[in-house]
Amino acid sequence: MPVKPSHILGLNSRYYYTKLNPSNARQYGFSKLKTKLLLLEHNISTANIYRILTHLDEVSELDFNLIPAPFVIKPVSGSAGKGILIIKKRLRNGLFLDHEKTRYTEENLKLHLTNILTGEYNTWGSNYQAIIEEFIPSHPDLKKLAYGGTPDIRVIVFNSVPVMAMARIPTKESKGKANLELGAIGLGIDMATGTTTHATFGKKKIITHFPQYKRKKVSGIRIPFWKKTLLTAVKAANAAGYVFMGADLFIHPEKGPMVVELNGFPGLSIQIVNRAGLKRRLERVEDLYVRDAEHGVKIAQALFAERLPDHFKAEEGLIIIPNFLTVEVRDDQKEKHPVKAMANTGRFRSAISRELATKLGLADYDDLLWQQKTLEGKVPVVEVDFYLKGRLIKSAMVLSKKLDRKRHKIEIGRQDLKGFLIGDTQE
């Protein structure tokens, strides 16, 4: 389905959201060092710092024998991957090998540090600093897709809700850097499942298969540690005080998501990658009360589940169900209860009897996702897990008093009927 122009966030519209960030939060977008110190203070996983250099005389005194390889050299106030040097290996002859297998002497590395400290790669300010930090290895599920460097995950967070995400995969064209501007691959991600959906090569070229693997589809790839990745992004935004921002994370094979940097002015190409408008998503969560990071992730996964591509349906097989059927609903103790339900394609969001939800312990304050306007007025939306033909569905359901008076206590809306066909079959 084409994206409506009114749903797209442009540069002018982005300014409205960036203005919502308090001034003390903006410093973290301009300094990787301040970001890293903040993350360490809040026990949010990030790369360890080996050295911080602020003066040229520190470069000449630096002993690289004390820096464990692999390591990364980067400017504190750089952007778009400028000035980042990834050293993968120290050779026996004293040379260093980068991610493109280019060889460096110790003097080459010191010259690069000197260039950083004289402002060659600086984007903001005039206080030039360099960081030498731990290299974060790629998770093997993502590493096999990339050329040279480490793939990363960009998550846009607004009002403590992760609203859109993409994976950025380094290519030969991008010289091993996860940067769309340089020619990396961008993979759109379904917020509910962490499964890739669409992709671009660079910022604009839409692709369906990886260029280096002609038969490898860009869709259907599961991002490891998905929920933890979303939680980490929101916790980082909250720690910095950001209302709107982009978090960049690497996925470590054992440690899971690790924050690389925070960006108060995230790029807008993520909309092309996901084939979805960011403005529409931002508007949907702007006025919600979000209790904490866990709550924000629940809201995101309820609101922004994607309709998966057709080949998923073909692989999984469509299941035909009758209009009226029995589902199994899990209570607050995860016990299953048979409940009469109706498949109602006339409604988008599913609904559950208020009395039933209360009886099952699903209508407590902690279960509340948000309030939604309906024909019954402003009603709560709660998280409900139920089994439909053996398939577990995690739903966000409206509490309905009308269903208290009906034989069926749940009406399943279109959002929860993906992968099912409504037919004339009987239970």
C-alpha positions as a Markdown table, in Angstrom:
| # | Residue | x | y | z |
|---|---|---|---|---|
| 1 | Met | 0.0 | 0.0 | 0.0 |
| 2 | Pro | 1.5 | 3.4 | -1.0 |
| 3 | Val | 2.4 | 5.8 | 1.9 |
| 4 | Lys | 0.2 | 8.8 | 2.1 |
| 5 | Pro | 2.2 | 12.1 | 1.7 |
| 6 | Ser | 0.5 | 13.4 | 4.9 |
| 7 | His | 2.2 | 10.5 | 6.9 |
| 8 | Ile | 5.7 | 11.5 | 5.8 |
| 9 | Leu | 8.0 | 13.4 | 8.2 |
| 10 | Gly | 10.0 | 16.1 | 6.3 |
| 11 | Leu | 12.9 | 18.2 | 7.5 |
| 12 | Asn | 10.6 | 21.1 | 8.5 |
| 13 | Ser | 8.2 | 18.8 | 10.4 |
| 14 | Arg | 11.2 | 17.1 | 12.0 |
| 15 | Tyr | 12.2 | 20.5 | 13.5 |
| 16 | Tyr | 8.9 | 20.5 | 15.5 |
| 17 | Tyr | 9.9 | 17.3 | 17.2 |
| 18 | Thr | 13.6 | 18.1 | 17.8 |
| 19 | Lys | 12.4 | 21.3 | 19.5 |
| 20 | Leu | 10.7 | 19.2 | 22.1 |
| 21 | Asn | 14.1 | 18.0 | 23.4 |
| 22 | Pro | 15.3 | 19.9 | 26.4 |
| 23 | Ser | 18.6 | 21.8 | 26.0 |
| 24 | Asn | 20.5 | 19.6 | 28.4 |
| 25 | Ala | 19.6 | 16.5 | 26.3 |
| 26 | Arg | 21.0 | 17.9 | 23.1 |
| 27 | Gln | 24.6 | 17.7 | 24.3 |
| 28 | Tyr | 24.6 | 14.0 | 24.0 |
| 29 | Gly | 23.9 | 14.2 | 20.3 |
| 30 | Phe | 27.0 | 16.4 | 19.8 |
| 31 | Ser | 29.4 | 14.3 | 21.9 |
| 32 | Lys | 30.0 | 10.6 | 21.8 |
| 33 | Leu | 32.1 | 10.9 | 24.9 |
| 34 | Lys | 29.3 | 12.5 | 27.0 |
| 35 | Thr | 26.9 | 9.9 | 25.7 |
| 36 | Lys | 29.3 | 7.1 | 26.7 |
| 37 | Leu | 29.8 | 8.4 | 30.2 |
| 38 | Leu | 26.1 | 8.8 | 30.6 |
| 39 | Leu | 25.4 | 5.3 | 29.5 |
| 40 | Leu | 28.0 | 3.8 | 31.8 |
| 41 | Glu | 26.5 | 5.8 | 34.7 |
| 42 | His | 23.1 | 4.3 | 34.0 |
| 43 | Asn | 24.4 | 0.7 | 33.5 |
| 44 | Ile | 23.3 | 0.8 | 29.8 |
| 45 | Ser | 25.5 | -1.5 | 27.7 |
| 46 | Thr | 28.1 | 0.3 | 25.5 |
| 47 | Ala | 31.7 | -0.2 | 24.3 |
| 48 | Asn | 34.4 | 0.1 | 26.9 |
| 49 | Ile | 36.7 | 3.2 | 26.6 |
| 50 | Tyr | 40.4 | 2.5 | 26.3 |
| 51 | Arg | 41.7 | 6.0 | 25.9 |
| 52 | Ile | 40.5 | 9.6 | 25.5 |
| 53 | Leu | 42.8 | 12.0 | 23.8 |
| 54 | Thr | 42.4 | 15.8 | 24.0 |
| 55 | His | 45.8 | 17.2 | 23.2 |
| 56 | Leu | 48.4 | 16.5 | 20.5 |
| 57 | Asp | 51.2 | 15.7 | 23.0 |
| 58 | Glu | 49.1 | 12.8 | 24.2 |
| 59 | Val | 49.3 | 11.2 | 20.7 |
| 60 | Ser | 53.1 | 11.1 | 20.7 |
| 61 | Glu | 53.1 | 9.5 | 24.2 |
| 62 | Leu | 50.5 | 6.9 | 23.3 |
| 63 | Asp | 51.7 | 3.3 | 23.5 |
| 64 | Phe | 49.5 | 1.1 | 21.2 |
| 65 | Asn | 50.9 | -2.0 | 22.9 |
| 66 | Leu | 48.6 | -1.2 | 25.8 |
| 67 | Ile | 45.5 | -1.1 | 23.5 |
| 68 | Pro | 44.0 | -4.5 | 23.0 |
| 69 | Ala | 43.0 | -5.3 | 19.4 |
| 70 | Pro | 40.5 | -5.2 | 17.9 |
| 71 | Phe | 39.7 | -1.5 | 18.7 |
| 72 | Val | 38.1 | 1.5 | 17.1 |
| 73 | Ile | 39.4 | 5.1 | 16.8 |
| 74 | Lys | 36.7 | 7.8 | 16.4 |
| 75 | Pro | 36.3 | 11.6 | 16.8 |
| 76 | Val | 34.1 | 12.6 | 19.8 |
| 77 | Ser | 32.1 | 15.1 | 17.7 |
| 78 | Gly | 32.0 | 13.5 | 14.3 |
| 79 | Ser | 29.0 | 12.3 | 12.3 |
| 80 | Ala | 28.0 | 10.0 | 9.4 |
| 81 | Gly | 30.9 | 7.7 | 10.1 |
| 82 | Lys | 33.6 | 10.4 | 9.3 |
| 83 | Gly | 37.0 | 9.7 | 10.9 |
| 84 | Ile | 36.1 | 6.3 | 12.3 |
| 85 | Leu | 38.9 | 3.7 | 11.9 |
| 86 | Ile | 38.2 | 0.1 | 12.8 |
| 87 | Ile | 41.4 | -1.9 | 13.6 |
| 88 | Lys | 40.6 | -5.6 | 13.5 |
| 89 | Lys | 44.0 | -7.2 | 14.1 |
| 90 | Arg | 47.5 | -6.5 | 15.3 |
| 91 | Leu | 50.1 | -8.4 | 13.1 |
| 92 | Arg | 53.3 | -9.9 | 14.4 |
| 93 | Asn | 55.4 | -7.5 | 12.4 |
| 94 | Gly | 53.9 | -4.6 | 14.4 |
| 95 | Leu | 51.5 | -3.5 | 11.6 |
| 96 | Phe | 47.8 | -3.1 | 12.1 |
| 97 | Leu | 45.0 | -4.4 | 9.8 |
| 98 | Asp | 41.7 | -2.6 | 9.4 |
| 99 | His | 38.3 | -4.0 | 8.4 |
| 100 | Glu | 39.2 | -3.7 | 4.7 |
| 101 | Lys | 42.6 | -5.4 | 5.2 |
| 102 | Thr | 44.5 | -2.2 | 4.7 |
| 103 | Arg | 47.8 | -2.2 | 6.7 |
| 104 | Tyr | 48.7 | 0.6 | 9.1 |
| 105 | Thr | 51.9 | 1.4 | 11.0 |
| 106 | Glu | 51.7 | 2.9 | 14.4 |
| 107 | Glu | 52.7 | 6.2 | 12.9 |
| 108 | Asn | 49.8 | 6.0 | 10.5 |
| 109 | Leu | 47.4 | 5.5 | 13.5 |
| 110 | Lys | 49.0 | 8.5 | 15.3 |
| 111 | Leu | 48.7 | 10.6 | 12.2 |
| 112 | His | 45.0 | 9.7 | 12.1 |
| 113 | Leu | 44.6 | 10.7 | 15.7 |
| 114 | Thr | 46.4 | 14.0 | 15.0 |
| 115 | Asn | 44.0 | 14.7 | 12.2 |
| 116 | Ile | 41.0 | 14.2 | 14.5 |
| 117 | Leu | 42.5 | 16.4 | 17.2 |
| 118 | Thr | 43.1 | 19.2 | 14.6 |
| 119 | Gly | 39.4 | 19.1 | 13.6 |
| 120 | Glu | 39.6 | 17.3 | 10.2 |
| 121 | Tyr | 36.6 | 15.1 | 11.0 |
| 122 | Asn | 34.8 | 17.4 | 13.4 |
| 123 | Thr | 31.1 | 18.2 | 12.8 |
| 124 | Trp | 30.2 | 20.2 | 15.9 |
| 125 | Gly | 32.0 | 22.6 | 18.1 |
| 126 | Ser | 35.7 | 23.4 | 18.4 |
| 127 | Asn | 36.7 | 21.1 | 21.3 |
| 128 | Tyr | 38.4 | 18.4 | 19.3 |
| 129 | Gln | 38.8 | 15.0 | 21.0 |
| 130 | Ala | 39.4 | 11.4 | 20.0 |
| 131 | Ile | 38.3 | 8.1 | 21.6 |
| 132 | Ile | 39.9 | 4.7 | 21.4 |
| 133 | Glu | 37.4 | 2.1 | 22.4 |
| 134 | Glu | 36.4 | -1.5 | 22.4 |
| 135 | Phe | 35.5 | -3.1 | 19.1 |
| 136 | Ile | 32.0 | -4.7 | 19.3 |
| 137 | Pro | 31.9 | -7.9 | 17.3 |
| 138 | Ser | 28.8 | -8.6 | 15.1 |
| 139 | His | 26.1 | -11.1 | 16.0 |
| 140 | Pro | 26.7 | -14.0 | 13.6 |
| 141 | Asp | 23.1 | -13.7 | 12.2 |
| 142 | Leu | 23.9 | -10.2 | 11.0 |
| 143 | Lys | 27.7 | -10.6 | 10.4 |
| 144 | Lys | 27.0 | -13.1 | 7.5 |
| 145 | Leu | 25.1 | -10.3 | 5.7 |
| 146 | Ala | 27.7 | -7.6 | 6.0 |
| 147 | Tyr | 30.9 | -6.7 | 4.3 |
| 148 | Gly | 33.8 | -5.8 | 6.6 |
| 149 | Gly | 32.2 | -3.7 | 9.3 |
| 150 | Thr | 29.6 | -4.1 | 12.0 |
| 151 | Pro | 25.9 | -3.9 | 11.1 |
| 152 | Asp | 23.9 | -1.6 | 13.4 |
| 153 | Ile | 20.3 | -1.0 | 14.4 |
| 154 | Arg | 18.7 | 2.5 | 14.3 |
| 155 | Val | 15.7 | 2.9 | 16.5 |
| 156 | Ile | 13.6 | 6.1 | 16.5 |
| 157 | Val | 12.2 | 6.8 | 20.0 |
| 158 | Phe | 9.5 | 9.4 | 20.7 |
| 159 | Asn | 7.7 | 9.9 | 24.0 |
| 160 | Ser | 9.4 | 6.8 | 25.4 |
| 161 | Val | 8.0 | 4.7 | 22.5 |
| 162 | Pro | 10.2 | 3.1 | 19.8 |
| 163 | Val | 8.2 | 4.1 | 16.7 |
| 164 | Met | 10.4 | 2.9 | 13.8 |
| 165 | Ala | 13.6 | 0.9 | 13.3 |
| 166 | Met | 16.0 | -0.3 | 10.6 |
| 167 | Ala | 19.1 | -2.4 | 10.4 |
| 168 | Arg | 22.0 | -0.9 | 8.4 |
| 169 | Ile | 24.3 | -3.5 | 6.7 |
| 170 | Pro | 27.8 | -2.5 | 5.6 |
| 171 | Thr | 28.6 | -3.2 | 2.0 |
| 172 | Lys | 31.7 | -3.0 | -0.2 |
| 173 | Glu | 30.3 | 0.2 | -1.6 |
| 174 | Ser | 30.1 | 1.7 | 1.9 |
| 175 | Lys | 33.6 | 0.5 | 2.6 |
| 176 | Gly | 32.4 | -1.6 | 5.5 |
| 177 | Lys | 30.5 | 1.2 | 7.3 |
| 178 | Ala | 26.9 | 1.0 | 8.3 |
| 179 | Asn | 26.0 | 4.3 | 6.6 |
| 180 | Leu | 23.2 | 4.6 | 3.9 |
| 181 | Glu | 24.8 | 7.8 | 2.5 |
| 182 | Leu | 27.9 | 5.7 | 1.6 |
| 183 | Gly | 26.0 | 2.8 | 0.1 |
| 184 | Ala | 25.0 | 0.5 | 3.0 |
| 185 | Ile | 21.8 | -1.6 | 2.9 |
| 186 | Gly | 18.9 | -0.5 | 5.0 |
| 187 | Leu | 16.5 | -3.1 | 6.2 |
| 188 | Gly | 13.1 | -2.1 | 7.5 |
| 189 | Ile | 12.0 | -4.0 | 10.6 |
| 190 | Asp | 8.6 | -5.0 | 11.9 |
| 191 | Met | 8.3 | -3.5 | 15.4 |
| 192 | Ala | 6.3 | -6.4 | 16.8 |
| 193 | Thr | 8.5 | -9.3 | 15.8 |
| 194 | Gly | 11.9 | -7.9 | 14.9 |
| 195 | Thr | 11.5 | -9.4 | 11.4 |
| 196 | Thr | 12.9 | -7.5 | 8.4 |
| 197 | Thr | 10.3 | -6.5 | 5.8 |
| 198 | His | 11.7 | -4.1 | 3.1 |
| 199 | Ala | 15.0 | -2.7 | 2.0 |
| 200 | Thr | 17.0 | -0.1 | 0.2 |
| 201 | Phe | 20.5 | -0.1 | -1.3 |
| 202 | Gly | 21.8 | 3.2 | -0.2 |
| 203 | Lys | 19.2 | 5.8 | 0.5 |
| 204 | Lys | 16.9 | 5.4 | -2.5 |
| 205 | Lys | 17.3 | 2.1 | -4.5 |
| 206 | Ile | 14.6 | -0.3 | -3.4 |
| 207 | Ile | 15.8 | -4.0 | -3.4 |
| 208 | Thr | 14.2 | -7.4 | -2.7 |
| 209 | His | 17.4 | -9.4 | -2.5 |
| 210 | Phe | 20.9 | -8.8 | -1.3 |
| 211 | Pro | 23.1 | -7.8 | -4.2 |
| 212 | Gln | 26.0 | -10.1 | -3.2 |
| 213 | Tyr | 23.6 | -13.1 | -2.6 |
| 214 | Lys | 21.2 | -13.1 | -5.6 |
| 215 | Arg | 18.9 | -15.6 | -4.0 |
| 216 | Lys | 18.9 | -14.2 | -0.4 |
| 217 | Lys | 15.8 | -12.2 | 0.3 |
| 218 | Val | 16.0 | -9.0 | 2.4 |
| 219 | Ser | 12.7 | -9.9 | 4.2 |
| 220 | Gly | 12.2 | -12.5 | 6.8 |
| 221 | Ile | 15.4 | -12.0 | 8.8 |
| 222 | Arg | 15.0 | -12.1 | 12.5 |
| 223 | Ile | 16.9 | -9.5 | 14.5 |
| 224 | Pro | 18.5 | -11.1 | 17.5 |
| 225 | Phe | 17.7 | -9.8 | 21.0 |
| 226 | Trp | 14.8 | -7.7 | 19.5 |
| 227 | Lys | 12.8 | -6.8 | 22.6 |
| 228 | Lys | 16.0 | -6.1 | 24.5 |
| 229 | Thr | 17.1 | -3.8 | 21.7 |
| 230 | Leu | 14.0 | -1.8 | 21.9 |
| 231 | Leu | 14.1 | -1.6 | 25.7 |
| 232 | Thr | 17.8 | -0.5 | 25.5 |
| 233 | Ala | 17.0 | 2.3 | 23.0 |
| 234 | Val | 14.2 | 3.7 | 25.2 |
| 235 | Lys | 16.2 | 3.5 | 28.4 |
| 236 | Ala | 19.0 | 5.4 | 26.7 |
| 237 | Ala | 16.6 | 8.1 | 25.5 |
| 238 | Asn | 15.1 | 8.4 | 29.0 |
| 239 | Ala | 18.6 | 8.6 | 30.6 |
| 240 | Ala | 19.6 | 11.4 | 28.3 |
| 241 | Gly | 16.2 | 13.2 | 28.7 |
| 242 | Tyr | 15.4 | 13.0 | 24.9 |
| 243 | Val | 11.8 | 13.3 | 23.8 |
| 244 | Phe | 12.6 | 12.5 | 20.2 |
| 245 | Met | 15.8 | 10.9 | 19.0 |
| 246 | Gly | 17.5 | 8.0 | 17.2 |
| 247 | Ala | 19.6 | 5.4 | 19.0 |
| 248 | Asp | 22.2 | 3.4 | 17.1 |
| 249 | Leu | 23.0 | 0.0 | 18.6 |
| 250 | Phe | 25.3 | -2.9 | 17.8 |
| 251 | Ile | 24.2 | -6.5 | 18.6 |
| 252 | His | 26.9 | -8.3 | 20.5 |
| 253 | Pro | 26.8 | -12.2 | 20.2 |
| 254 | Glu | 26.6 | -12.6 | 23.9 |
| 255 | Lys | 25.9 | -9.2 | 25.5 |
| 256 | Gly | 23.1 | -8.3 | 23.2 |
| 257 | Pro | 22.4 | -4.7 | 22.2 |
| 258 | Met | 25.1 | -2.1 | 23.0 |
| 259 | Val | 24.5 | 1.6 | 22.4 |
| 260 | Val | 26.9 | 3.3 | 19.9 |
| 261 | Glu | 25.5 | 6.8 | 19.9 |
| 262 | Leu | 22.4 | 8.9 | 20.3 |
| 263 | Asn | 21.2 | 11.4 | 17.6 |
| 264 | Gly | 18.9 | 14.2 | 18.3 |
| 265 | Phe | 18.5 | 14.9 | 14.6 |
| 266 | Pro | 18.0 | 11.4 | 13.1 |
| 267 | Gly | 17.9 | 11.1 | 9.3 |
| 268 | Leu | 14.6 | 10.5 | 7.5 |
| 269 | Ser | 15.6 | 7.8 | 5.1 |
| 270 | Ile | 14.3 | 5.2 | 7.6 |
| 271 | Gln | 10.8 | 6.0 | 6.1 |
| 272 | Ile | 11.9 | 4.8 | 2.7 |
| 273 | Val | 13.5 | 1.7 | 4.1 |
| 274 | Asn | 10.3 | 0.8 | 6.0 |
| 275 | Arg | 7.9 | 2.1 | 3.3 |
| 276 | Ala | 6.0 | 3.8 | 6.2 |
| 277 | Gly | 5.5 | 7.4 | 7.3 |
| 278 | Leu | 7.2 | 8.5 | 10.5 |
| 279 | Lys | 5.0 | 11.5 | 11.1 |
| 280 | Arg | 1.9 | 9.3 | 11.3 |
| 281 | Arg | 3.5 | 7.1 | 13.9 |
| 282 | Leu | 4.8 | 10.1 | 16.0 |
| 283 | Glu | 1.3 | 11.6 | 16.0 |
| 284 | Arg | -0.2 | 8.3 | 17.3 |
| 285 | Val | 1.9 | 8.2 | 20.4 |
| 286 | Glu | 2.4 | 12.0 | 21.1 |
| 287 | Asp | -0.3 | 12.3 | 23.8 |
| 288 | Leu | 0.0 | 8.8 | 25.4 |
| 289 | Tyr | 1.0 | 8.4 | 29.0 |
| 290 | Val | 4.0 | 6.0 | 29.0 |
| 291 | Arg | 4.9 | 4.6 | 32.4 |
| 292 | Asp | 8.4 | 3.2 | 31.6 |
| 293 | Ala | 10.5 | 1.6 | 28.9 |
| 294 | Glu | 8.6 | -1.7 | 29.2 |
| 295 | His | 5.3 | 0.0 | 28.7 |
| 296 | Gly | 6.7 | 2.0 | 25.7 |
| 297 | Val | 7.8 | -1.2 | 24.0 |
| 298 | Lys | 4.4 | -2.8 | 24.6 |
| 299 | Ile | 2.7 | 0.1 | 23.0 |
| 300 | Ala | 5.1 | 0.0 | 20.0 |
| 301 | Gln | 4.6 | -3.7 | 19.4 |
| 302 | Ala | 0.8 | -3.3 | 19.6 |
| 303 | Leu | 0.5 | -0.2 | 17.4 |
| 304 | Phe | 3.2 | -0.8 | 14.7 |
| 305 | Ala | 3.0 | -4.5 | 13.8 |
| 306 | Glu | 3.5 | -4.7 | 10.0 |
| 307 | Arg | 1.5 | -6.7 | 7.5 |
| 308 | Leu | 4.2 | -9.2 | 6.4 |
| 309 | Pro | 4.9 | -9.8 | 2.7 |
| 310 | Asp | 2.8 | -12.3 | 0.8 |
| 311 | His | 5.5 | -15.0 | 0.6 |
| 312 | Phe | 5.3 | -15.3 | 4.4 |
| 313 | Lys | 1.6 | -16.1 | 4.1 |
| 314 | Ala | 2.4 | -18.7 | 1.4 |
| 315 | Glu | 5.2 | -20.3 | 3.5 |
| 316 | Glu | 3.1 | -20.3 | 6.7 |
| 317 | Gly | -0.2 | -21.3 | 5.0 |
| 318 | Leu | -3.5 | -19.5 | 5.4 |
| 319 | Ile | -5.9 | -20.9 | 7.9 |
| 320 | Ile | -9.6 | -20.8 | 7.3 |
| 321 | Ile | -11.7 | -20.0 | 10.3 |
| 322 | Pro | -15.5 | -19.5 | 10.9 |
| 323 | Asn | -17.1 | -16.2 | 11.9 |
| 324 | Phe | -17.9 | -17.7 | 15.4 |
| 325 | Leu | -15.4 | -19.8 | 17.2 |
| 326 | Thr | -13.7 | -20.5 | 20.5 |
| 327 | Val | -10.4 | -19.1 | 21.4 |
| 328 | Glu | -8.2 | -19.7 | 24.4 |
| 329 | Val | -7.4 | -16.6 | 26.4 |
| 330 | Arg | -4.5 | -16.5 | 28.9 |
| 331 | Asp | -5.2 | -14.9 | 32.3 |
| 332 | Asp | -2.7 | -12.9 | 34.4 |
| 333 | Gln | -1.2 | -16.2 | 35.6 |
| 334 | Lys | -0.8 | -17.5 | 32.0 |
| 335 | Glu | -3.6 | -20.1 | 32.5 |
| 336 | Lys | -5.8 | -20.7 | 29.4 |
| 337 | His | -9.6 | -20.2 | 29.3 |
| 338 | Pro | -11.9 | -21.1 | 26.5 |
| 339 | Val | -13.9 | -18.0 | 25.3 |
| 340 | Lys | -16.6 | -17.6 | 22.6 |
| 341 | Ala | -15.3 | -15.2 | 20.0 |
| 342 | Met | -16.4 | -13.6 | 16.7 |
| 343 | Ala | -14.1 | -12.8 | 13.8 |
| 344 | Asn | -15.2 | -9.3 | 12.9 |
| 345 | Thr | -13.4 | -7.8 | 9.9 |
| 346 | Gly | -15.5 | -4.7 | 10.2 |
| 347 | Arg | -13.3 | -3.5 | 13.1 |
| 348 | Phe | -9.6 | -2.9 | 13.1 |
| 349 | Arg | -8.7 | -3.5 | 16.7 |
| 350 | Ser | -10.0 | -6.4 | 18.7 |
| 351 | Ala | -12.3 | -6.0 | 21.7 |
| 352 | Ile | -12.9 | -8.0 | 24.9 |
| 353 | Ser | -15.7 | -7.9 | 27.4 |
| 354 | Arg | -14.8 | -5.6 | 30.3 |
| 355 | Glu | -16.3 | -8.1 | 32.8 |
| 356 | Leu | -14.3 | -11.0 | 31.3 |
| 357 | Ala | -11.0 | -9.0 | 31.2 |
| 358 | Thr | -11.5 | -8.0 | 34.9 |
| 359 | Lys | -12.3 | -11.6 | 35.8 |
| 360 | Leu | -9.1 | -12.8 | 34.1 |
| 361 | Gly | -7.0 | -10.1 | 35.8 |
| 362 | Leu | -6.2 | -8.4 | 32.5 |
| 363 | Ala | -7.8 | -5.0 | 33.3 |
| 364 | Asp | -5.5 | -3.9 | 36.1 |
| 365 | Tyr | -3.7 | -0.5 | 36.0 |
| 366 | Asp | -0.4 | -2.2 | 35.0 |
| 367 | Asp | -2.1 | -3.8 | 32.0 |
| 368 | Leu | -3.4 | -0.5 | 30.6 |
| 369 | Leu | -1.7 | 0.4 | 27.3 |
| 370 | Trp | -3.6 | 3.6 | 26.5 |
| 371 | Gln | -7.0 | 5.2 | 26.3 |
| 372 | Gln | -8.8 | 5.1 | 22.9 |
| 373 | Lys | -11.8 | 6.9 | 21.6 |
| 374 | Thr | -14.6 | 4.6 | 20.4 |
| 375 | Leu | -18.4 | 4.7 | 19.9 |
| 376 | Glu | -18.6 | 3.7 | 23.6 |
| 377 | Gly | -16.6 | 6.8 | 24.5 |
| 378 | Lys | -13.0 | 6.9 | 25.7 |
| 379 | Val | -12.1 | 3.3 | 26.8 |
| 380 | Pro | -9.0 | 1.5 | 28.0 |
| 381 | Val | -6.8 | -0.7 | 25.7 |
| 382 | Val | -5.2 | -3.6 | 27.4 |
| 383 | Glu | -2.8 | -6.4 | 26.4 |
| 384 | Val | -4.4 | -9.8 | 25.8 |
| 385 | Asp | -2.7 | -13.0 | 24.8 |
| 386 | Phe | -4.9 | -15.6 | 23.1 |
| 387 | Tyr | -4.7 | -18.7 | 21.0 |
| 388 | Leu | -6.5 | -18.8 | 17.6 |
| 389 | Lys | -6.3 | -22.2 | 16.0 |
| 390 | Gly | -3.2 | -23.0 | 18.0 |
| 391 | Arg | -1.4 | -19.8 | 17.0 |
| 392 | Leu | -0.5 | -17.4 | 19.9 |
| 393 | Ile | -1.6 | -13.9 | 19.2 |
| 394 | Lys | -0.5 | -11.0 | 21.3 |
| 395 | Ser | -3.2 | -8.4 | 21.0 |
| 396 | Ala | -4.1 | -4.9 | 22.2 |
| 397 | Met | -7.8 | -5.0 | 22.9 |
| 398 | Val | -10.4 | -2.4 | 23.6 |
| 399 | Leu | -12.4 | -3.0 | 26.8 |
| 400 | Ser | -16.1 | -3.2 | 25.8 |
| 401 | Lys | -19.2 | -3.0 | 28.0 |
| 402 | Lys | -21.4 | -4.0 | 25.0 |
| 403 | Leu | -19.7 | -7.4 | 24.9 |
| 404 | Asp | -20.7 | -7.9 | 28.5 |
| 405 | Arg | -24.2 | -8.5 | 27.2 |
| 406 | Lys | -23.4 | -10.7 | 24.2 |
| 407 | Arg | -22.8 | -14.5 | 24.0 |
| 408 | His | -19.4 | -14.0 | 22.4 |
| 409 | Lys | -17.0 | -12.1 | 24.7 |
| 410 | Ile | -14.3 | -11.3 | 22.2 |
| 411 | Glu | -14.5 | -9.7 | 18.7 |
| 412 | Ile | -11.3 | -10.3 | 16.7 |
| 413 | Gly | -10.4 | -7.4 | 14.5 |
| 414 | Arg | -8.5 | -7.2 | 11.2 |
| 415 | Gln | -5.2 | -6.5 | 13.0 |
| 416 | Asp | -5.3 | -9.9 | 14.7 |
| 417 | Leu | -6.7 | -11.8 | 11.7 |
| 418 | Lys | -3.6 | -11.6 | 9.5 |
| 419 | Gly | -2.8 | -15.0 | 8.0 |
| 420 | Phe | -6.4 | -16.2 | 8.4 |
| 421 | Leu | -9.3 | -16.4 | 6.0 |
| 422 | Ile | -13.0 | -16.1 | 7.2 |
| 423 | Gly | -15.0 | -18.9 | 5.6 |
| 424 | Asp | -18.2 | -20.9 | 5.9 |
| 425 | Thr | -16.5 | -23.6 | 8.0 |
| 426 | Gln | -18.0 | -24.7 | 11.3 |
| 427 | Glu | -16.1 | -25.4 | 14.4 |
